[in-house]
Structure formats: C-alpha cells, structure tokens
Amino acid sequence: MTESISIKLESPRLFLRPLTLEQLVCYKDNDLSFVKYLDLIPTSRDLVKEFVTIIESCNIPYVKYNPDKILFGTLWVIIHKTDNVVIGDISFKGAPSDRGLVEVGYGIANDYRNKGYMTEALQTFISWAFQQPDVKIILAETDKTNLSSQRTLIKNNFAAFAETDLNYWWRLDREPIN
C-alpha cells in the first residue's frame, strides 16, 4: 500500500485525514490494513450497503480519474485524538463547480454520536474548504427525519434553502448574502 496523503486537519479533539485510492478501497471493504499507514488502532465498522455503493460508484472512480482533485473526491476519516481510532468520515462530492459550489456528506459511528464530534469535524472541514480559492458555497442535503444532522448544519451556520418530500437542502456561503 502506498504512503498516506500528507495533509492532516486538526481540531481540539479530532484529526481529519484524506484517504488515498488504495486506502479508500480498503475502507470500503472494511479491510483495516489502511490504519497502519495512519498510525491508528484498528476498529471494525459496519458500513451500510448504500454507503458502500456510494464509495464504489462515486468516490473510487472520482479519485481514480481525478488524482489532481483527490481532496474533493476521497473520504476523509475522522480520527478521535485520545482514542486514536476512526470514528467517522466526511467528504465532498467532487471539486467545486464553475460557480464555486461543493456538496458535503458525512457520517459518524454510533458510539460517538450526540457528543459534538461531527459538529467539530464539519467546522474544521469548512474552514479548510473556504481556504481553497475555488470554493464559494458549501451545500448539504439531509433527510427530513435526521434531526441530528440538521442540528450539526445549523451549529455550523448553514441555512436551509430548499426542500423535497423527503429532504432539506442547506447552504453555507463564504461571503454573506446581502
């Protein structure tokens, strides 16, 4: 397996690390060999089938065919500093559009939910994203029933701007809207 990508984001309780293509495949397969390259303690996670499908059909092809934009297509693992384990993941769904839009998605292990970790991880990810010159707006989509995710977005200053029968759409602008 190749070495890790050198970038590492840090918050008070967390690290965020992007996965290489090989690490991403291992993550999808629940093959924990990738953690040794990140110097982490291996812990198994049950990935839901729908998430595995997204990694297979979206993240892996994006990273494979857009290596220069890997940071916008790969998963970033969320690492608990004290426990030294992966507790979740976060990613963009591709590089910024011509208008500077990116969409974020995230998830966290059950044992670490409702403790502020995802709010902290998203805040760190947003801060990094808005340092990238092409990122102007961050979008997110939540199920209407996923109140925890909605609270995470609200705590990070996202505003709901659209809805469907099942989902809300949220946005955060780098510059305030006048």
C-alpha positions as CSV (number, residue, x, y, z in Angstrom):
1,M,0.0,0.0,0.0
2,T,1.2,3.5,-0.8
3,E,2.0,6.1,1.7
4,S,-0.7,8.4,3.1
5,I,-1.5,11.9,1.8
6,S,0.5,14.3,3.9
7,I,-2.3,16.8,4.7
8,K,-3.9,16.5,8.2
9,L,-6.6,18.8,9.6
10,E,-6.8,19.2,13.3
11,S,-9.4,20.4,15.8
12,P,-9.3,20.3,19.6
13,R,-10.4,16.6,19.8
14,L,-10.1,15.3,16.2
15,F,-7.8,14.8,13.2
16,L,-9.2,14.6,9.6
17,R,-7.1,12.7,7.1
18,P,-7.8,12.1,3.4
19,L,-7.6,8.5,2.1
20,T,-5.5,7.5,-0.9
21,L,-7.2,5.4,-3.6
22,E,-5.8,2.2,-2.1
23,Q,-6.9,3.2,1.4
24,L,-10.3,4.1,0.1
25,V,-10.8,0.7,-1.4
26,C,-9.6,-0.9,1.9
27,Y,-12.0,1.3,3.8
28,K,-14.9,0.3,1.6
29,D,-14.0,-3.4,2.0
30,N,-13.7,-3.0,5.8
31,D,-10.1,-4.1,5.4
32,L,-8.4,-2.4,8.3
33,S,-4.8,-2.6,6.8
34,F,-5.1,1.1,5.9
35,V,-5.0,2.2,9.5
36,K,-1.4,1.2,10.0
37,Y,-0.4,3.9,7.4
38,L,-2.2,6.4,9.5
39,D,-0.8,5.0,12.8
40,L,-4.2,4.2,14.2
41,I,-5.7,1.5,16.3
42,P,-7.8,-0.9,14.1
43,T,-11.5,-1.0,14.9
44,S,-14.1,-2.6,12.7
45,R,-17.1,-0.6,11.5
46,D,-20.3,-1.8,9.9
47,L,-20.7,0.2,6.7
48,V,-24.3,0.2,5.4
49,K,-24.8,-1.2,2.0
50,E,-25.9,2.1,0.5
51,F,-22.7,3.8,1.7
52,V,-20.5,1.1,0.2
53,T,-22.4,1.6,-3.1
54,I,-21.7,5.3,-3.0
55,I,-18.0,4.7,-2.3
56,E,-17.8,2.2,-5.2
57,S,-19.8,4.2,-7.7
58,C,-18.7,7.8,-6.8
59,N,-15.7,8.2,-4.6
60,I,-13.4,5.5,-6.1
61,P,-14.0,6.4,-9.7
62,Y,-13.6,10.1,-8.9
63,V,-10.3,9.6,-7.1
64,K,-9.1,7.2,-9.8
65,Y,-9.8,9.6,-12.7
66,N,-9.2,12.9,-11.0
67,P,-6.0,12.4,-9.0
68,D,-5.2,16.1,-9.0
69,K,-8.6,16.7,-7.2
70,I,-8.4,13.9,-4.8
71,L,-9.1,16.0,-1.7
72,F,-12.5,16.8,-3.1
73,G,-13.4,13.3,-4.0
74,T,-12.0,11.0,-1.4
75,L,-13.2,10.2,2.0
76,W,-11.5,12.0,4.9
77,V,-11.5,9.8,8.0
78,I,-12.4,11.5,11.3
79,I,-9.9,10.4,14.0
80,H,-10.6,10.7,17.7
81,K,-7.3,12.0,19.1
82,T,-7.5,10.4,22.5
83,D,-8.8,7.0,21.4
84,N,-6.7,7.1,18.2
85,V,-9.4,5.4,16.2
86,V,-11.5,6.3,13.1
87,I,-14.9,7.5,14.3
88,G,-16.4,8.7,11.1
89,D,-15.9,10.1,7.7
90,I,-16.6,13.3,5.7
91,S,-16.1,14.2,2.1
92,F,-17.0,16.5,-0.7
93,K,-18.9,15.0,-3.7
94,G,-16.4,16.4,-6.2
95,A,-14.4,19.5,-7.0
96,P,-16.0,22.9,-6.9
97,S,-18.3,23.7,-9.8
98,D,-17.7,26.8,-12.1
99,R,-19.9,28.7,-9.6
100,G,-17.7,27.5,-6.6
101,L,-20.2,25.1,-5.2
102,V,-19.3,21.9,-3.4
103,E,-21.5,19.4,-1.6
104,V,-20.5,17.8,1.7
105,G,-21.5,14.5,3.1
106,Y,-20.6,12.9,6.5
107,G,-21.3,10.1,8.9
108,I,-20.2,9.1,12.4
109,A,-20.1,5.8,14.4
110,N,-23.0,5.3,16.8
111,D,-20.8,5.3,19.9
112,Y,-19.6,8.9,19.1
113,R,-23.0,10.4,18.1
114,N,-24.5,13.3,20.0
115,K,-21.2,14.3,21.6
116,G,-20.4,17.2,19.3
117,Y,-17.8,15.4,17.2
118,M,-19.5,15.8,13.9
119,T,-20.1,19.5,14.5
120,E,-16.4,19.9,15.3
121,A,-15.3,17.8,12.2
122,L,-17.6,19.7,9.9
123,Q,-16.4,23.1,11.3
124,T,-12.8,22.0,10.6
125,F,-13.6,20.8,7.1
126,I,-15.5,24.0,6.3
127,S,-12.5,26.1,7.5
128,W,-10.2,24.2,5.2
129,A,-12.6,24.3,2.3
130,F,-13.0,28.1,2.4
131,Q,-9.3,28.5,2.3
132,Q,-9.4,26.9,-1.2
133,P,-9.9,29.7,-3.7
134,D,-12.4,28.0,-5.9
135,V,-14.9,27.2,-3.0
136,K,-17.5,29.8,-2.5
137,I,-20.6,27.8,-1.3
138,I,-20.9,24.5,0.5
139,L,-24.2,22.6,0.1
140,A,-25.6,19.7,2.1
141,E,-28.7,17.5,1.9
142,T,-30.4,15.9,4.9
143,D,-33.3,13.6,5.3
144,K,-36.2,15.5,7.0
145,T,-36.1,12.9,9.8
146,N,-32.4,13.3,10.5
147,L,-32.6,15.9,13.2
148,S,-29.0,15.3,14.4
149,S,-27.6,16.1,11.0
150,Q,-29.8,19.2,10.8
151,R,-28.5,20.4,14.2
152,T,-24.9,19.8,13.0
153,L,-25.5,22.0,10.0
154,I,-27.3,24.7,12.0
155,K,-24.5,24.8,14.5
156,N,-22.1,25.4,11.6
157,N,-24.2,28.3,10.3
158,F,-25.8,26.5,7.3
159,A,-29.3,27.8,6.3
160,A,-32.0,25.6,4.7
161,F,-32.9,26.9,1.3
162,A,-35.0,24.2,-0.4
163,E,-36.9,21.0,0.3
164,T,-38.3,18.0,-1.4
165,D,-40.8,15.5,0.0
166,L,-38.0,13.7,1.9
167,N,-35.1,16.1,2.2
168,Y,-33.9,19.6,3.1
169,W,-31.1,21.3,1.2
170,W,-28.7,23.5,3.1
171,R,-26.1,26.1,2.1
172,L,-23.2,28.0,3.7
173,D,-21.7,30.9,1.7
174,R,-18.1,32.0,2.2
175,E,-19.3,35.6,1.8
176,P,-22.6,36.6,3.5
177,I,-25.5,37.1,1.2
178,N,-26.7,40.7,1.0
